[in-house]
Amino acid sequence: MTSEQPLVLLEHARKSFGGTPVLKDISLSVRRGEVVAVIGPSGGGKSTLLRCCTLLETLDGGRLAYGDLVVAEEDAAGRAVYAGKAALKEAKTRFGLVFQNFNLFPHYTVLKNVTDAPLHVQKRPKDEVMEHARALLAKMGLAGTEDKVPCELSGGMQQRVAIARALALDPDVLFFDEPTSALDPELTKDVLKVIRDLAAEHMTMVIVTHEMSFARDVADHIVFMDGGVIVEEGPAEQVINRPQHQRTRAFLAKYEGE
């Protein structure tokens, strides 16, 4: 992969559900070390965009590539044609995903949640995986929780376990789907601090968020989506503080008290 090549490249993505277009010609590129925040009203297509990037949904049309690995290519009829099983399996090693509702295995311990995929999917050596997992949990402020199960932890702690689990796979890019929407303000602070620390370490991230001040402070690039299209995008400070489009201004006006 050349240094110029984006880690994630989505071109002319289209997706409909039941005949209703949810993504309408969306293009997005994410470069190594970049933090991209995706903002916009509910129903604007943000989560569908993330689900298509992380192969939880399939595109109807458009192209998706992870660096030099082409995941989906548009055919002459305008349909997205996906690569074979081996390429899709490889693609899944290149990203991590953190859901808004944690999605931890409830009957697994914290340590097993974090180590399960590196051991059984990536087939990495057990000693190396265990050491890495314990270091990640310590980094998340979770040392001493290794033998607990998720129901014994607060929501904020569960979300930090979920971030450790995603990082345990050593992904090129981390996707977050509204990582604090299920948390109260006090717990939100802890999770946002972890994400800020990752940004300071130049972890490549795409974050769907409704935390506007956080997006302005942490993201390099902001994408504002509404009605299945990208209405406006650009440097974070510019989009948040000096939006060019009326729809962006109207949306951000609701957050001015933040």
Backbone as CSV, one residue per row, in Angstrom:
resi,resn,N_x,N_y,N_z,CA_x,CA_y,CA_z,C_x,C_y,C_z
1,MET,0.842,-1.184,0.000,0.000,0.000,0.000,0.883,1.242,0.000
2,THR,0.638,2.153,-0.938,1.435,3.374,-0.986,0.985,4.316,0.117
3,SER,1.869,5.253,0.465,1.527,6.192,1.528,0.371,7.107,1.101
4,GLU,0.184,7.241,-0.220,-0.870,8.102,-0.732,-2.228,7.408,-0.718
5,GLN,-2.219,6.102,-0.629,-3.462,5.349,-0.750,-4.281,5.435,0.539
6,PRO,-5.567,5.808,0.459,-6.379,5.859,1.684,-6.493,4.476,2.328
7,LEU,-6.606,4.462,3.658,-6.846,3.198,4.355,-8.244,2.685,4.049
8,VAL,-9.197,3.622,3.918,-10.574,3.272,3.563,-10.987,4.166,2.403
9,LEU,-11.537,3.564,1.371,-12.017,4.346,0.227,-13.393,3.823,-0.172
10,LEU,-14.369,4.690,-0.063,-15.743,4.377,-0.470,-16.101,5.354,-1.585
11,GLU,-16.560,4.831,-2.725,-16.859,5.692,-3.873,-18.263,5.417,-4.402
12,HIS,-19.058,6.488,-4.497,-20.401,6.446,-5.106,-21.280,5.352,-4.499
13,ALA,-21.226,5.246,-3.163,-21.976,4.196,-2.467,-23.472,4.490,-2.500
14,ARG,-24.229,3.430,-2.802,-25.686,3.531,-2.795,-26.266,2.340,-2.034
15,LYS,-27.288,2.628,-1.232,-27.941,1.566,-0.467,-29.401,1.956,-0.238
16,SER,-30.321,1.009,-0.528,-31.744,1.220,-0.273,-32.268,0.096,0.610
17,PHE,-33.297,0.410,1.371,-34.024,-0.601,2.135,-35.488,-0.527,1.726
18,GLY,-36.015,-1.640,1.211,-37.421,-1.671,0.807,-37.768,-0.606,-0.211
19,GLY,-36.815,-0.333,-1.105,-37.068,0.657,-2.148,-36.821,2.093,-1.719
20,THR,-36.492,2.297,-0.439,-36.204,3.657,0.045,-34.698,3.885,0.073
21,PRO,-34.187,4.842,-0.713,-32.743,5.103,-0.716,-32.289,5.663,0.638
22,VAL,-31.256,5.045,1.205,-30.717,5.497,2.494,-29.337,6.124,2.302
23,LEU,-28.547,5.586,1.367,-27.288,6.207,0.946,-27.412,6.545,-0.538
24,LYS,-27.159,7.800,-0.870,-27.324,8.254,-2.249,-25.991,8.830,-2.744
25,ASP,-25.205,7.995,-3.381,-23.958,8.457,-4.008,-22.993,9.076,-2.988
26,ILE,-22.625,8.269,-1.995,-21.724,8.714,-0.923,-20.286,8.311,-1.250
27,SER,-19.375,9.261,-1.162,-17.946,8.962,-1.319,-17.201,9.467,-0.085
28,LEU,-16.268,8.643,0.399,-15.537,8.965,1.633,-14.160,8.333,1.556
29,SER,-13.128,9.084,1.924,-11.796,8.473,2.024,-11.192,8.830,3.370
30,VAL,-10.487,7.860,3.946,-9.887,8.033,5.269,-8.417,7.665,5.165
31,ARG,-7.546,8.582,5.551,-6.107,8.345,5.447,-5.529,7.915,6.788
32,ARG,-4.373,7.286,6.727,-3.728,6.785,7.952,-3.529,7.920,8.956
33,GLY,-3.926,7.651,10.206,-3.747,8.630,11.270,-4.835,9.678,11.353
34,GLU,-5.807,9.622,10.440,-6.861,10.633,10.393,-8.039,10.214,11.280
35,VAL,-8.668,11.214,11.908,-9.906,10.976,12.655,-11.030,11.697,11.916
36,VAL,-11.999,10.921,11.457,-13.139,11.464,10.723,-14.385,11.308,11.586
37,ALA,-15.092,12.399,11.836,-16.355,12.341,12.569,-17.496,12.506,11.582
38,VAL,-18.504,11.657,11.732,-19.695,11.728,10.892,-20.843,12.196,11.765
39,ILE,-21.429,13.333,11.426,-22.500,13.915,12.228,-23.742,14.092,11.362
40,GLY,-24.867,14.341,12.023,-26.100,14.577,11.283,-27.296,14.053,12.040
41,PRO,-28.503,14.401,11.589,-29.715,13.987,12.292,-29.957,12.485,12.198
42,SER,-30.768,11.958,13.098,-31.161,10.547,13.053,-31.856,10.276,11.722
43,GLY,-31.578,9.092,11.173,-32.203,8.733,9.904,-31.514,9.310,8.688
44,GLY,-30.371,9.967,8.914,-29.663,10.599,7.797,-28.765,9.658,7.026
45,GLY,-28.567,8.424,7.556,-27.745,7.443,6.849,-26.400,7.152,7.491
46,LYS,-26.120,7.772,8.642,-24.794,7.642,9.259,-24.473,6.197,9.636
47,SER,-25.400,5.569,10.360,-25.149,4.193,10.812,-25.115,3.218,9.637
48,THR,-25.951,3.449,8.632,-25.925,2.587,7.435,-24.581,2.715,6.728
49,LEU,-24.053,3.931,6.665,-22.724,4.137,6.077,-21.687,3.285,6.805
50,LEU,-21.717,3.318,8.134,-20.766,2.536,8.922,-20.973,1.038,8.709
51,ARG,-22.230,0.614,8.671,-22.533,-0.812,8.500,-22.091,-1.316,7.126
52,CYS,-22.167,-0.463,6.127,-21.698,-0.861,4.790,-20.164,-0.932,4.763
53,CYS,-19.515,0.006,5.432,-18.046,-0.002,5.472,-17.517,-1.230,6.206
54,THR,-18.280,-1.710,7.195,-17.806,-2.820,8.028,-18.453,-4.155,7.641
55,LEU,-19.056,-4.195,6.458,-19.563,-5.437,5.851,-20.735,-6.052,6.607
56,LEU,-21.398,-5.269,7.456,-22.622,-5.744,8.103,-23.821,-5.580,7.173
57,GLU,-23.688,-4.668,6.210,-24.674,-4.513,5.137,-23.917,-4.522,3.822
58,THR,-24.590,-4.930,2.753,-23.950,-4.903,1.424,-24.446,-3.688,0.651
59,LEU,-23.542,-3.080,-0.079,-23.890,-1.952,-0.947,-24.722,-2.441,-2.126
60,ASP,-25.635,-1.569,-2.593,-26.333,-1.857,-3.851,-25.448,-1.451,-5.036
61,GLY,-24.746,-0.350,-4.863,-23.853,0.132,-5.920,-22.684,0.878,-5.313
62,GLY,-21.612,1.021,-6.092,-20.437,1.740,-5.614,-19.253,0.823,-5.399
63,ARG,-18.202,1.393,-4.841,-16.938,0.676,-4.674,-16.442,0.865,-3.252
64,LEU,-15.848,-0.189,-2.669,-15.273,-0.129,-1.325,-13.921,-0.820,-1.342
65,ALA,-12.900,-0.133,-0.825,-11.566,-0.731,-0.753,-10.929,-0.388,0.588
66,TYR,-10.160,-1.341,1.118,-9.314,-1.123,2.298,-7.877,-1.141,1.808
67,GLY,-7.302,0.049,1.624,-5.957,0.117,1.066,-5.932,-0.531,-0.297
68,ASP,-5.052,-1.524,-0.469,-4.905,-2.190,-1.768,-5.905,-3.322,-1.958
69,LEU,-6.768,-3.541,-0.967,-7.711,-4.659,-1.019,-9.092,-4.159,-1.453
70,VAL,-9.506,-4.547,-2.643,-10.815,-4.132,-3.149,-11.868,-5.104,-2.632
71,VAL,-12.835,-4.561,-1.905,-13.882,-5.367,-1.280,-15.100,-5.474,-2.194
72,ALA,-15.464,-4.354,-2.821,-16.610,-4.336,-3.736,-16.294,-3.413,-4.899
73,GLU,-16.696,-3.828,-6.072,-16.434,-3.069,-7.309,-17.753,-2.967,-8.069
74,GLU,-17.995,-1.832,-8.699,-19.248,-1.667,-9.446,-19.125,-2.283,-10.834
75,ASP,-20.148,-3.046,-11.238,-20.114,-3.649,-12.576,-20.755,-2.711,-13.595
76,ALA,-20.822,-3.157,-14.833,-21.326,-2.302,-15.918,-22.785,-1.902,-15.699
77,ALA,-23.511,-2.740,-14.955,-24.927,-2.446,-14.697,-25.113,-1.532,-13.485
78,GLY,-23.984,-1.122,-12.852,-24.068,-0.227,-11.702,-24.297,-0.924,-10.381
79,ARG,-24.137,-2.258,-10.372,-24.325,-3.020,-9.126,-22.977,-3.238,-8.439
80,ALA,-22.991,-3.259,-7.111,-21.770,-3.555,-6.357,-21.558,-5.067,-6.351
81,VAL,-20.408,-5.496,-6.838,-20.060,-6.923,-6.867,-18.944,-7.139,-5.847
82,TYR,-19.191,-8.044,-4.889,-18.249,-8.246,-3.791,-17.173,-9.273,-4.146
83,ALA,-16.003,-9.079,-3.537,-14.877,-10.008,-3.709,-15.222,-11.350,-3.070
84,GLY,-14.363,-12.331,-3.279,-14.584,-13.674,-2.743,-14.347,-13.755,-1.250
85,LYS,-14.591,-14.939,-0.703,-14.526,-15.160,0.747,-13.173,-14.797,1.343
86,ALA,-12.097,-15.156,0.655,-10.752,-14.906,1.203,-10.496,-13.406,1.352
87,ALA,-10.900,-12.641,0.341,-10.697,-11.181,0.386,-11.560,-10.549,1.477
88,LEU,-12.790,-11.033,1.632,-13.665,-10.481,2.668,-13.131,-10.806,4.062
89,LYS,-12.600,-12.009,4.205,-12.001,-12.398,5.492,-10.799,-11.503,5.807
90,GLU,-9.989,-11.232,4.801,-8.832,-10.334,4.974,-9.298,-8.929,5.324
91,ALA,-10.350,-8.460,4.642,-10.864,-7.106,4.898,-11.277,-6.949,6.356
92,LYS,-11.868,-8.006,6.915,-12.364,-7.932,8.293,-11.230,-7.841,9.315
93,THR,-10.008,-8.166,8.907,-8.861,-8.007,9.820,-8.344,-6.574,9.810
94,ARG,-8.804,-5.776,8.868,-8.258,-4.423,8.714,-9.025,-3.358,9.487
95,PHE,-10.198,-3.721,10.036,-10.956,-2.729,10.804,-11.485,-3.338,12.092
96,GLY,-11.741,-2.473,13.064,-12.438,-2.844,14.290,-13.694,-2.008,14.387
97,LEU,-14.702,-2.526,15.073,-15.979,-1.823,15.178,-16.437,-1.810,16.624
98,VAL,-16.804,-0.623,17.114,-17.335,-0.456,18.460,-18.780,0.016,18.338
99,PHE,-19.698,-0.780,18.867,-21.131,-0.499,18.744,-21.608,0.402,19.881
100,GLN,-22.798,0.998,19.685,-23.317,1.857,20.764,-23.758,1.045,21.971
101,ASN,-24.161,-0.213,21.760,-24.640,-1.032,22.879,-23.636,-2.105,23.298
102,PHE,-22.364,-1.847,23.037,-21.227,-2.658,23.516,-21.094,-4.022,22.811
103,ASN,-22.217,-4.775,22.729,-22.202,-6.088,22.060,-21.145,-7.039,22.602
104,LEU,-20.918,-6.991,23.905,-20.007,-7.950,24.521,-20.730,-9.285,24.695
105,PHE,-19.958,-10.382,24.733,-20.552,-11.685,25.042,-20.856,-11.716,26.542
106,PRO,-22.135,-11.814,26.934,-22.475,-11.656,28.353,-21.922,-12.752,29.255
107,HIS,-21.712,-13.952,28.703,-21.262,-15.082,29.536,-19.738,-15.244,29.517
108,TYR,-19.037,-14.398,28.763,-17.566,-14.436,28.735,-17.024,-13.452,29.764
109,THR,-15.887,-13.776,30.346,-15.201,-12.788,31.185,-14.686,-11.652,30.308
110,VAL,-14.301,-10.564,30.962,-13.701,-9.427,30.254,-12.513,-9.899,29.419
111,LEU,-11.629,-10.674,30.033,-10.421,-11.120,29.319,-10.786,-11.993,28.108
112,LYS,-11.755,-12.881,28.280,-12.160,-13.757,27.176,-12.822,-12.948,26.051
113,ASN,-13.594,-11.926,26.401,-14.174,-11.052,25.381,-13.093,-10.422,24.509
114,VAL,-12.002,-10.006,25.164,-10.932,-9.296,24.441,-10.048,-10.264,23.648
115,THR,-9.861,-11.484,24.174,-8.885,-12.405,23.548,-9.512,-13.398,22.569
116,ASP,-10.823,-13.512,22.574,-11.470,-14.578,21.802,-11.136,-14.511,20.303
117,ALA,-11.340,-13.356,19.700,-11.102,-13.252,18.246,-9.621,-13.373,17.867
118,PRO,-8.700,-12.700,18.579,-7.282,-12.886,18.222,-6.844,-14.356,18.305
119,LEU,-7.393,-15.086,19.274,-7.011,-16.495,19.434,-7.663,-17.392,18.385
120,HIS,-8.970,-17.218,18.180,-9.713,-18.175,17.369,-9.913,-17.764,15.915
121,VAL,-9.880,-16.460,15.661,-10.023,-15.989,14.272,-8.647,-15.753,13.651
122,GLN,-7.802,-15.019,14.386,-6.465,-14.704,13.848,-5.438,-15.798,14.149
123,LYS,-5.787,-16.720,15.073,-4.889,-17.846,15.410,-3.515,-17.383,15.873
124,ARG,-3.496,-16.306,16.663,-2.214,-15.792,17.149,-1.774,-16.561,18.392
125,PRO,-0.474,-16.542,18.711,0.024,-17.275,19.884,-0.635,-16.798,21.177
126,LYS,-1.001,-17.763,22.035,-1.772,-17.442,23.235,-1.042,-16.478,24.166
127,ASP,0.243,-16.703,24.401,0.994,-15.842,25.326,0.991,-14.396,24.854
128,GLU,1.206,-14.228,23.564,1.255,-12.880,22.971,-0.118,-12.200,23.096
129,VAL,-1.189,-12.952,22.806,-2.550,-12.404,22.859,-2.915,-11.993,24.285
130,MET,-2.594,-12.843,25.251,-2.920,-12.555,26.655,-2.184,-11.313,27.156
131,GLU,-0.920,-11.230,26.808,-0.106,-10.074,27.236,-0.662,-8.780,26.640
132,HIS,-0.983,-8.839,25.346,-1.526,-7.660,24.652,-2.870,-7.257,25.261
133,ALA,-3.731,-8.246,25.549,-5.056,-7.956,26.101,-4.954,-7.300,27.472
134,ARG,-4.070,-7.833,28.326,-3.912,-7.247,29.669,-3.381,-5.815,29.584
135,ALA,-2.474,-5.587,28.641,-1.935,-4.232,28.453,-3.028,-3.278,27.967
136,LEU,-3.877,-3.747,27.057,-4.972,-2.909,26.552,-5.971,-2.587,27.662
137,LEU,-6.289,-3.591,28.467,-7.241,-3.351,29.560,-6.675,-2.353,30.569
138,ALA,-5.379,-2.469,30.847,-4.736,-1.495,31.749,-4.798,-0.097,31.151
139,LYS,-4.557,-0.003,29.850,-4.596,1.286,29.148,-6.001,1.902,29.216
140,MET,-7.027,1.047,29.219,-8.413,1.522,29.287,-8.863,1.810,30.722
141,GLY,-7.932,1.654,31.691,-8.292,1.867,33.095,-9.087,0.717,33.674
142,LEU,-8.868,-0.502,33.142,-9.675,-1.663,33.526,-8.851,-2.787,34.152
143,ALA,-7.618,-2.485,34.575,-6.816,-3.510,35.244,-7.575,-4.004,36.471
144,GLY,-7.599,-5.319,36.666,-8.319,-5.894,37.800,-9.724,-6.362,37.468
145,THR,-10.179,-6.080,36.236,-11.539,-6.503,35.849,-11.513,-7.765,34.980
146,GLU,-10.337,-8.319,34.750,-10.184,-9.396,33.754,-11.141,-10.566,33.970
147,ASP,-11.432,-10.915,35.241,-12.247,-12.099,35.525,-13.721,-11.772,35.759
148,LYS,-14.084,-10.501,35.621,-15.489,-10.129,35.772,-16.245,-10.423,34.470
149,VAL,-17.560,-10.516,34.581,-18.396,-10.625,33.379,-19.065,-9.268,33.159
150,PRO,-19.518,-8.994,31.921,-20.005,-7.643,31.605,-21.053,-7.080,32.558
151,CYS,-21.986,-7.918,33.053,-23.057,-7.379,33.915,-22.526,-6.844,35.242
152,GLU,-21.266,-7.163,35.579,-20.661,-6.659,36.819,-20.006,-5.289,36.622
153,LEU,-20.036,-4.775,35.387,-19.376,-3.505,35.065,-20.398,-2.435,34.729
154,SER,-20.017,-1.176,34.915,-20.864,-0.063,34.470,-20.884,-0.025,32.943
155,GLY,-21.840,0.713,32.399,-21.912,0.858,30.947,-20.637,1.443,30.355
156,GLY,-20.067,2.430,31.052,-18.836,3.043,30.551,-17.682,2.061,30.532
157,MET,-17.612,1.222,31.569,-16.550,0.207,31.609,-16.766,-0.833,30.509
158,GLN,-18.030,-1.213,30.298,-18.317,-2.168,29.226,-17.888,-1.599,27.871
159,GLN,-18.131,-0.311,27.669,-17.745,0.275,26.377,-16.231,0.323,26.240
160,ARG,-15.529,0.534,27.355,-14.060,0.520,27.279,-13.530,-0.899,27.021
161,VAL,-14.236,-1.920,27.534,-13.877,-3.310,27.184,-14.078,-3.515,25.686
162,ALA,-15.183,-2.978,25.164,-15.472,-3.130,23.732,-14.382,-2.468,22.878
163,ILE,-13.871,-1.334,23.338,-12.789,-0.662,22.596,-11.514,-1.506,22.667
164,ALA,-11.220,-2.056,23.849,-10.048,-2.938,23.992,-10.193,-4.147,23.079
165,ARG,-11.393,-4.707,23.022,-11.639,-5.869,22.150,-11.357,-5.514,20.686
166,ALA,-11.813,-4.346,20.241,-11.579,-3.931,18.855,-10.087,-3.711,18.594
167,LEU,-9.383,-3.124,19.568,-7.953,-2.854,19.405,-7.114,-4.131,19.451
168,ALA,-7.628,-5.170,20.101,-6.870,-6.421,20.252,-6.583,-7.083,18.906
169,LEU,-7.370,-6.736,17.898,-7.172,-7.313,16.566,-6.121,-6.543,15.750
170,ASP,-5.536,-5.490,16.357,-4.557,-4.638,15.651,-5.086,-4.136,14.312
171,PRO,-6.269,-3.529,14.306,-6.846,-3.076,13.033,-6.139,-1.829,12.499
172,ASP,-6.276,-1.603,11.188,-5.760,-0.372,10.581,-6.635,0.821,10.960
173,VAL,-7.937,0.569,11.101,-8.886,1.652,11.363,-9.961,1.155,12.329
174,LEU,-10.389,2.047,13.222,-11.473,1.738,14.168,-12.713,2.536,13.785
175,PHE,-13.851,1.853,13.714,-15.134,2.511,13.482,-15.916,2.531,14.790
176,PHE,-16.526,3.675,15.087,-17.363,3.816,16.285,-18.752,4.262,15.851
177,ASP,-19.791,3.527,16.276,-21.158,3.917,15.963,-21.804,4.497,17.221
178,GLU,-21.780,5.829,17.325,-22.321,6.542,18.482,-21.917,5.867,19.793
179,PRO,-20.621,5.860,20.087,-20.115,5.053,21.208,-20.589,5.493,22.580
180,THR,-21.179,6.691,22.687,-21.608,7.157,24.017,-23.122,7.316,24.122
181,SER,-23.874,6.926,23.093,-25.314,7.224,23.110,-26.067,6.438,24.184
182,ALA,-25.507,5.314,24.635,-26.191,4.519,25.664,-25.717,4.864,27.076
183,LEU,-24.886,5.897,27.200,-24.246,6.202,28.488,-24.733,7.522,29.064
184,ASP,-24.705,7.614,30.408,-25.036,8.901,31.025,-23.817,9.829,30.924
185,PRO,-23.991,11.136,31.173,-22.911,12.103,30.940,-21.603,11.783,31.670
186,GLU,-21.693,11.274,32.908,-20.476,10.991,33.669,-19.669,9.868,33.014
187,LEU,-20.356,8.810,32.596,-19.678,7.678,31.947,-19.200,8.061,30.555
188,THR,-19.955,8.943,29.899,-19.568,9.414,28.564,-18.173,10.019,28.591
189,LYS,-17.896,10.802,29.656,-16.595,11.473,29.766,-15.427,10.482,29.705
190,ASP,-15.578,9.361,30.430,-14.504,8.361,30.476,-14.244,7.747,29.101
191,VAL,-15.325,7.445,28.385,-15.176,6.826,27.065,-14.575,7.830,26.074
192,LEU,-15.041,9.074,26.134,-14.493,10.090,25.215,-13.011,10.336,25.499
193,LYS,-12.617,10.248,26.776,-11.191,10.416,27.096,-10.355,9.323,26.432
194,VAL,-10.859,8.077,26.463,-10.140,6.974,25.818,-9.977,7.253,24.322
195,ILE,-11.058,7.740,23.687,-10.999,8.005,22.242,-10.050,9.175,21.958
196,ARG,-10.078,10.192,22.836,-9.134,11.319,22.682,-7.683,10.820,22.752
197,ASP,-7.419,9.923,23.718,-6.061,9.383,23.864,-5.638,8.609,22.610
198,LEU,-6.571,7.840,22.044,-6.267,7.100,20.807,-5.975,8.068,19.669
199,ALA,-6.735,9.162,19.601,-6.494,10.169,18.556,-5.107,10.790,18.722
200,ALA,-4.709,11.013,19.971,-3.379,11.588,20.235,-2.264,10.640,19.805
201,GLU,-2.585,9.335,19.780,-1.611,8.324,19.318,-1.718,8.078,17.801
202,HIS,-2.545,8.896,17.136,-2.717,8.822,15.668,-3.371,7.527,15.204
203,MET,-4.277,7.001,16.037,-5.089,5.863,15.597,-6.079,6.364,14.554
204,THR,-6.182,5.658,13.440,-7.135,6.040,12.401,-8.534,5.652,12.859
205,MET,-9.469,6.626,12.856,-10.810,6.363,13.380,-11.879,7.065,12.551
206,VAL,-13.015,6.394,12.447,-14.226,6.989,11.875,-15.291,6.894,12.967
207,ILE,-15.800,8.044,13.402,-16.674,8.087,14.579,-18.001,8.740,14.218
208,VAL,-19.079,7.966,14.259,-20.421,8.551,14.184,-20.757,9.032,15.593
209,THR,-21.040,10.321,15.725,-21.225,10.873,17.071,-22.231,12.015,17.072
210,HIS,-22.878,12.196,18.225,-23.728,13.372,18.415,-23.084,14.326,19.427
211,GLU,-21.825,14.062,19.765,-21.083,14.935,20.702,-20.325,15.979,19.868
212,MET,-20.941,17.139,19.673,-20.386,18.120,18.723,-19.069,18.738,19.190
213,SER,-18.979,19.070,20.490,-17.731,19.703,20.949,-16.584,18.699,20.867
214,PHE,-16.884,17.447,21.155,-15.888,16.381,21.025,-15.447,16.240,19.566
215,ALA,-16.418,16.238,18.643,-16.090,16.123,17.215,-15.184,17.275,16.778
216,ARG,-15.503,18.474,17.235,-14.701,19.645,16.850,-13.279,19.542,17.395
217,ASP,-13.148,19.064,18.637,-11.838,19.046,19.285,-10.948,17.884,18.831
218,VAL,-11.560,16.752,18.474,-10.782,15.529,18.246,-10.635,15.182,16.766
219,ALA,-11.680,15.461,15.970,-11.641,15.043,14.559,-10.755,15.965,13.726
220,ASP,-10.141,15.386,12.710,-9.426,16.183,11.701,-10.413,16.659,10.631
221,HIS,-11.377,15.793,10.337,-12.288,16.014,9.215,-13.695,15.671,9.691
222,ILE,-14.668,16.498,9.330,-16.057,16.223,9.706,-16.912,16.094,8.454
223,VAL,-17.771,15.083,8.478,-18.733,14.848,7.406,-20.118,15.049,7.994
224,PHE,-20.908,15.963,7.406,-22.290,16.175,7.845,-23.219,15.514,6.838
225,MET,-23.976,14.517,7.319,-24.902,13.780,6.461,-26.341,14.106,6.823
226,ASP,-27.175,14.211,5.807,-28.610,14.374,6.027,-29.317,13.865,4.777
227,GLY,-30.383,13.103,4.983,-31.156,12.614,3.843,-30.380,11.708,2.915
228,GLY,-29.387,10.987,3.469,-28.643,10.020,2.659,-27.561,10.603,1.786
229,VAL,-27.274,11.896,1.951,-26.193,12.518,1.173,-25.242,13.242,2.121
230,ILE,-24.019,13.480,1.638,-23.077,14.319,2.379,-23.384,15.762,1.993
231,VAL,-23.919,16.512,2.945,-24.304,17.903,2.692,-23.071,18.798,2.702
232,GLU,-22.163,18.497,3.654,-20.979,19.351,3.828,-19.890,18.541,4.508
233,GLU,-18.657,18.782,4.136,-17.521,18.164,4.822,-16.328,19.095,4.734
234,GLY,-15.393,18.898,5.665,-14.203,19.731,5.665,-13.492,19.629,6.996
235,PRO,-12.471,20.494,7.217,-11.769,20.493,8.496,-12.762,20.703,9.646
236,ALA,-12.512,19.999,10.757,-13.476,19.978,11.866,-13.852,21.377,12.343
237,GLU,-12.850,22.193,12.589,-13.114,23.528,13.157,-13.972,24.346,12.199
238,GLN,-13.728,24.214,10.908,-14.489,24.983,9.913,-15.950,24.537,9.861
239,VAL,-16.178,23.215,9.805,-17.560,22.723,9.685,-18.369,23.061,10.934
240,ILE,-17.769,22.929,12.116,-18.508,23.195,13.354,-18.684,24.695,13.596
241,ASN,-17.638,25.470,13.380,-17.693,26.898,13.739,-18.121,27.812,12.597
242,ARG,-17.864,27.381,11.346,-18.211,28.242,10.201,-18.863,27.414,9.083
243,PRO,-19.981,26.738,9.389,-20.609,25.900,8.366,-21.079,26.729,7.168
244,GLN,-20.970,26.134,5.985,-21.293,26.856,4.752,-22.758,26.686,4.340
245,HIS,-23.349,25.548,4.733,-24.694,25.236,4.255,-25.746,25.493,5.319
246,GLN,-26.916,25.934,4.879,-28.008,26.234,5.795,-28.430,24.997,6.590
247,ARG,-28.455,23.824,5.951,-28.862,22.605,6.665,-27.880,22.289,7.787
248,THR,-26.587,22.515,7.531,-25.584,22.282,8.572,-25.780,23.271,9.711
249,ARG,-26.002,24.523,9.355,-26.176,25.571,10.380,-27.396,25.270,11.255
250,ALA,-28.499,24.847,10.617,-29.729,24.557,11.362,-29.506,23.381,12.317
251,PHE,-28.789,22.364,11.841,-28.516,21.198,12.690,-27.642,21.586,13.877
252,LEU,-26.577,22.334,13.622,-25.630,22.680,14.687,-26.219,23.671,15.688
253,ALA,-27.207,24.460,15.254,-27.824,25.442,16.154,-28.422,24.752,17.388
254,LYS,-28.861,23.498,17.225,-29.454,22.764,18.340,-28.415,22.441,19.415
255,TYR,-27.128,22.487,19.032,-26.068,22.062,19.956,-25.302,23.232,20.553
256,GLU,-25.743,24.452,20.267,-24.931,25.610,20.658,-24.805,25.753,22.167
257,GLY,-25.730,25.148,22.903,-25.660,25.234,24.350,-24.665,24.245,24.949
258,GLU,-24.067,23.405,24.110,-23.183,22.338,24.616,-21.982,22.895,25.336
